Amino acid sequence: MDDFAPTFELTEAAFLALLVKNEPALRAYARSLVPDWELVDEAIQEASVTMWQKRGQLETADGFVPWARVILRYKCLRQLEKLRAQRPLLNQEVLDTLADRASTRDSDTLQARGRALDACLSQFSLAHRELLLAPHDSKVTIAELASRSNKSPNAFYKLLARLRDQLTDCMRQRLAAEAPNA
């Protein structure tokens, strides 16, 4: 028996579920490093593709967030390099401190968000869940998704935005209900 054989294999569906479940935490982490939401989106997208390509490195589902943060950190640093030519940024030591603080966020909070996401996603129809998850598949463009759903790209974006708003509202309500009374 090979001691180095992988014991954990990530299917496409399991990878997407982990990515979607942990996207709010990853997005918050990226935002703590990058001062622009558009660049955060680019970093998340690039990191998602790299994570998919390197999914064989992941040893357990529980290790997803720390593993994903390492990849995302490098993608955020690439985005910051783009900004350095345009405007002054914080020095590397300050960025490292911010990244370290963001890495130590309360795991209970992340778990609560994961539970809320699972519960909220279960309230959507299968078709709407698939639409919410589909943009995270790097092989499919928005135009293709719109075409598959017999919608124009603009109509698809609007539907996706409404679904995301509903998901966000549901998660906020669930998290507020779980929060200890102050």
TAVEN-V277307 format. One record per residue. N is the residue number from 1. RES is the residue in three letters. PHI is phi as a letter, one per 30 degrees, with the letter a starting at -180 (none if undefined). PSI is psi as a letter, one per 20 degrees, with the letter a starting at -180 (none if undefined). OMEGA is omega in whole degrees, -180 to 180 (999 if undefined). Layout:
N,RES,PHI,PSI,OMEGA
N,RES,PHI,PSI,OMEGA
//
This chain:
1,MET,none,p,-179
2,ASP,d,o,-179
3,ASP,d,i,-176
4,PHE,c,j,179
5,ALA,d,p,180
6,PRO,d,p,180
7,THR,c,i,-177
8,PHE,b,p,178
9,GLU,c,p,-175
10,LEU,c,o,175
11,THR,d,r,179
12,GLU,e,g,-179
13,ALA,d,g,-180
14,ALA,d,h,178
15,PHE,d,g,-179
16,LEU,d,h,178
17,ALA,d,g,178
18,LEU,d,g,-179
19,LEU,d,g,-179
20,VAL,d,g,-180
21,LYS,d,h,-175
22,ASN,c,j,-178
23,GLU,e,g,179
24,PRO,e,g,179
25,ALA,d,g,179
26,LEU,d,h,179
27,ARG,d,g,178
28,ALA,d,g,178
29,TYR,d,g,180
30,ALA,d,g,-179
31,ARG,d,h,178
32,SER,d,i,-179
33,LEU,c,h,-173
34,VAL,c,p,-173
35,PRO,d,j,-174
36,ASP,b,p,-177
37,TRP,d,h,179
38,GLU,d,g,178
39,LEU,d,h,174
40,VAL,d,g,179
41,ASP,e,g,179
42,GLU,d,g,180
43,ALA,d,g,179
44,ILE,d,g,-179
45,GLN,d,g,179
46,GLU,d,g,-180
47,ALA,d,h,180
48,SER,d,g,179
49,VAL,d,g,179
50,THR,d,g,179
51,MET,d,g,179
52,TRP,d,g,-179
53,GLN,d,h,-176
54,LYS,c,j,-175
55,ARG,e,h,178
56,GLY,d,i,179
57,GLN,d,h,-177
58,LEU,d,p,-176
59,GLU,c,h,178
60,THR,b,q,176
61,ALA,d,h,179
62,ASP,d,h,-180
63,GLY,d,j,-175
64,PHE,d,g,-174
65,VAL,d,g,178
66,PRO,d,g,179
67,TRP,d,g,-179
68,ALA,d,h,179
69,ARG,d,h,178
70,VAL,d,g,180
71,ILE,d,g,-179
72,LEU,d,h,180
73,ARG,e,g,179
74,TYR,d,h,178
75,LYS,d,h,177
76,CYS,d,g,178
77,LEU,d,h,176
78,ARG,d,g,179
79,GLN,d,h,179
80,LEU,d,h,177
81,GLU,d,h,177
82,LYS,d,h,-178
83,LEU,d,h,-176
84,ARG,e,h,180
85,ALA,d,h,-176
86,GLN,c,h,-177
87,ARG,a,q,179
88,PRO,d,q,179
89,LEU,b,r,176
90,LEU,d,q,179
91,ASN,d,r,-174
92,GLN,d,h,180
93,GLU,d,g,179
94,VAL,d,g,178
95,LEU,d,g,178
96,ASP,d,g,178
97,THR,d,g,178
98,LEU,d,g,180
99,ALA,d,g,180
100,ASP,d,g,179
101,ARG,d,g,179
102,ALA,d,h,-180
103,SER,d,h,-176
104,THR,c,j,178
105,ARG,e,q,-176
106,ASP,e,o,-179
107,SER,d,h,177
108,ASP,d,h,178
109,THR,d,g,179
110,LEU,d,h,178
111,GLN,d,h,178
112,ALA,d,g,177
113,ARG,d,h,178
114,GLY,d,g,178
115,ARG,d,g,-180
116,ALA,d,g,180
117,LEU,d,g,180
118,ASP,e,g,-179
119,ALA,d,g,-178
120,CYS,d,g,178
121,LEU,d,h,-179
122,SER,d,i,-180
123,GLN,d,i,179
124,PHE,d,q,174
125,SER,d,r,179
126,LEU,e,g,-179
127,ALA,d,g,-180
128,HIS,d,h,175
129,ARG,d,g,179
130,GLU,d,h,178
131,LEU,d,g,179
132,LEU,d,h,-177
133,LEU,d,h,-172
134,ALA,e,g,-179
135,PRO,d,i,180
136,HIS,d,i,176
137,ASP,d,o,-173
138,SER,d,i,-179
139,LYS,d,i,-173
140,VAL,c,p,178
141,THR,d,r,178
142,ILE,d,h,179
143,ALA,d,h,178
144,GLU,d,g,178
145,LEU,d,g,179
146,ALA,d,g,180
147,SER,d,g,179
148,ARG,d,h,-179
149,SER,c,j,179
150,ASN,h,l,179
151,LYS,b,q,173
152,SER,d,q,177
153,PRO,e,h,180
154,ASN,d,g,179
155,ALA,d,h,179
156,PHE,d,g,178
157,TYR,e,g,-180
158,LYS,d,g,178
159,LEU,d,g,180
160,LEU,d,g,178
161,ALA,d,g,178
162,ARG,d,g,179
163,LEU,d,g,179
164,ARG,d,h,177
165,ASP,d,g,178
166,GLN,d,g,179
167,LEU,d,g,179
168,THR,d,g,179
169,ASP,d,g,179
170,CYS,d,g,-179
171,MET,d,g,178
172,ARG,e,g,-180
173,GLN,d,g,-180
174,ARG,d,g,-179
175,LEU,d,h,178
176,ALA,d,h,179
177,ALA,d,h,180
178,GLU,d,h,-175
179,ALA,d,p,177
180,PRO,d,q,180
181,ASN,d,p,-179
182,ALA,d,none,999
//
